[in-house]
Amino acid sequence: MGSITITHTEAKIPVIDFSAQVLKPGTISWLEACKKVCDALEDYGCFVATVSDADYSLELHNTIFGSLDDLFAFPKEMKLRNTYEKPFRGYHSPNSVHEGLGIDDPTNPEATHKFTKLFWPHGNEHFCETANSYAKLVTGIDETVTRMIFEHYGVDKYCESHIGSTDYVLRLHKYNAADKEKTHKALPEHTDLNLTTIIHQNHVNGLEVKTKNGDQWIGVTMRENEARYSLLLSTFHNGIITVPEELIDDEHPLKYKALNHLEYLQSQLAQATSRVCVKNFCGI
């Protein structure tokens, strides 16, 4: 889903093959991938997923990223109309370097059409179809990762209900070209408040990830004078998250109370400068 250049040889984000021909449930390659995914999430909180050309066409890649120049060229007053009742879904522009738009429920053609008409009142079927196709692709990847996690930890009987309670948001982000004469930080150090995020960058990489022990950043080599675009599929839970009873015993006592994800998100809106992690919000 993208590439990064590692700046520290002692820390490397795991790369996992997500080609459909490899990930067939029940096969040895599937079980091996499940373990790799969970090990990566425990150690790094993320991994790099690679997909084959058969699963993700170059045409779709070029079309979705090629549409972003026109989209972000619209006046800011039009972008400000991209709003939703639920938090962390609409237009966001914390500074002059970075701005983002969001499509809630992006696999739903009606939702994609509604977003499109904010910018093209008479519609833009090409953009709608492209955004919808891309959203279905990455949503499928997220659901695969979810199934791998639930299966690996032996709680796969809860998987489908969890997926059924998941809301998806496709976020479209632009980061203005880096200026070698100035230093700009598009986003401060942060931890995403949603459950999972699939990040897909264009050829201008810009993502940095802090290691688990917090003493090192795994970074990238920036390109000057080019805007960076990224597509993010973010997931949110629309119900109550509880720890399965079979995971709790004397050696593994309960550490979290039930979490209402929407309530947690809303509580953080008023604490933009000093947000509370989930452990402090509902930890025991």
N, C-alpha and C positions, 0 to 999 in steps of 0.2 A: 504493500500500500504506500510505499515511499521509501526513500533511502536517507541515511544520515551518515555524516563523517565523524568518527569518534576522535576526540581530542586527547583522551586518556586511555592508554593501552590496557591499564589494569582494570578498567570497567567497561564492559560491552553489553549493550542491551541484546538479549537473545533474539535471534531471527528464526521464525517458525514458518514452515511451508503450509499454506492454507489452500492449496490447489484441491479442487473437488475430487480428483482422482486419488489423492492421498488420504483425504478425510472421509473415509467410509466407515460409519459407526460399526463397532464390533470387530474391526480388523486390528491387527497388531500396530499398524501405523497410526490408527486412531487413538489407541490406548497410549502409545508413546507420545503423541501430540498432546493428549490431555495432561499427562504428567509435565511435559515441557511448559505448557501454558500456565499451570498452577504454580510450578516452581518459579517461573518468571514473574508472576504476579506477587508471589510472596517475597521474592528477593528485590525486585525492581519496581513493582507496581505497574509494569507495562511490558510490552514486547513488540517487535516489528513483525508484521504479518506480510508474507509475500503470496501473491496469487498469480495464476498462469494467464496467458493471453486469452485462453479459451474461456476463462471465468470472468475476466475483466478486459474488455476490448480497448485498444488504443483509441478507437473512434469515440467511445463514450468518455474516456479520459480527456481527450482534446476538446470535445464538445462542451463538457461541463465546466472545465477551467476556462475555455475560450469565451464563455458567456459572462464571466465575472467582470471583465473590463466594462462592458456596457451597463451591467447592473449597478456597479458602484459609481458610475459616471453620473447617475441621476442626482439631482439636488438633495441636500440634506433634509429639507422639509418634506420631501416625498419619503425618504427612508424612515423618518420619525413616525410615519403612519404604520410602520411594522410593529404592532403591539399585540399582546395577549394578556388575558387576565392572570394566568399562572406566571410565576416568576422565571427569569433566566431564559426567555424564549424569543423576545423581540429584538429590535435594533439596539445596539450598544456601541458607544463611542467614548471611551474614557479619556482619550487624548487625541492630538492631531496625527498621531502615528498609526493608530489602529481603530478599525471599526468593523462591526459585524452585524449581519442580518440573520433572521431565523425563520424556519418553516416548521410549524408545529404539525405533527401527524403527517409527515412528508410522503408516506406511501399511499395516502388517500388522495386521489386525483382532485377531489373537490377542494381540499386544503391547499394543494399546490396551485390550482387555478385562482383561488382567493388571494394568495400571496402575489401571484403574477399580475393580477389586475391592479395592485397598488402602484405598479410602475407602467404597465401597458394596459390602459383602460379597455382597449378593444381585444385584449388577449395576446398571448404569445405561445401558441401551441408547441412550438419547437422547444422553448425553454421548459414548459410544463412537462412534456414527455421526457426530456433529458433529466430534469431534477427528480421526477418520479422513478425513472429507471435506476438512477444512481442510488436513490434512497432505498429501493428494494434490495439492491445488491448489498449495500453495507449493513442494512438491517438483518439480512440473512447471515452475514458474517458475525454480527453481534449475537444473534440467537444461537449460532454454532458454538461460540465461545461460552455462552451461558450454559448450554447443555454439557459441554466438556467439564466445566467447573462443578456443576451439580453431580455429574456422574463420578468424577474423580473423588469427591468427598462422600460418596455413598448416599446422597439425598436426592437422587434423580426423580423420585416420585413427586417432588415438589416443583420440578422444573417448569412444567407447562403452565401451572397456575401462576408462577412468577412471571413468565413471559407474557401471559395474558394480562398481567397487571402493570405492564411496562409501557410508558409513554416515550415516543421517539421524537427528537427534534433535530432537524438538519440545519446546522449553522454554517453560514458562508462568511469567511473572514478575509479582510484585506489588511496588510501591513505595508505602509509606504516604504519606498526605496530607502535603503540605508545611506546615510551621508557620512563620508569618511572624515569630514570636518567637525561633525557633531556626534554626540553620544545620546541616543534615544533608547529608552526602555519602553517597549510597546505594552508589556504586561509585567507587573511585579511578580515576585515569587509567590506561588499560590498552589493550593490543592483544589481540584475541581469538586464541586458540591454534588454533582450528579453521580449516578452509579458507575457508568462506564462511558468512555469516550473513544471513538475511532477517529483518529486524525490522519488526514490525507493531504500532504503538502504538494505544491507544484515544484518545479525544479529549483526554486529558491528556498533552500531549507532554512529553518529558523528556530526549531524546537530544541529546548534544553531540558534535561531531566536530572534531578538531584538523586544521588545514590541513597540507599536505605539508611546508612549511618550518618548521612547529612554532611559529610566532609568533602564532597566532590560533585562537580557537575559534569554530566556527559553532554557535550555540546556539539556544535556544527560549525562549518566554515561558511560565513555569510558572503553573499554576493552583493556588491555595491551597485547602486543605480538601477535596481530592479525591484518592483513590488513583489511581495510574497503573498500568495493566496493559499488559503487552506480550507478544507471542507471537514466539518466535524459532525459526527453523529453522536448526540448525547442522549442518554437514557435516564428516565426518572420513574420512580415507583409510585403508582397512584393509590396504593393501599397501605397496609401495616406490615412491616417487616419484623419477623420474630425468629429467634434461633431455634432450629428443630431440636426437639427433646432428645433425640438419639445422639446428638453431638455433645450432650452435657453429661458429665460424670464427675467423680471425685478428682480425677487428674485434670479435667477440663471443665471447671466451674463456669456458670453463667456470668458473663461479663457485661452484657448489654440488655437493657430493657427494650420493650417493643419500640420500634421507630416508625413514626408517621413521617414519611419523606417530605411531603408537601409542607407540613407544619415546620419541619426543620429548615427547609428552604426559605419560607416566609420569615422565620425568626432571624435569618442571617441577613435579610435585606436591610435591616436597621443597624447592622453591625459590619458595614462594608470595610472598615479599617481595622477591626479586631474580631474577625470571625471565630466562631467556636467549632472545634472539630467534633465529629460524631461521638467520639469517646467521651468528651466532656459534656455533650448534650444529653446523651442517654446511657452513659456508662454507669455501672454499679460500683 
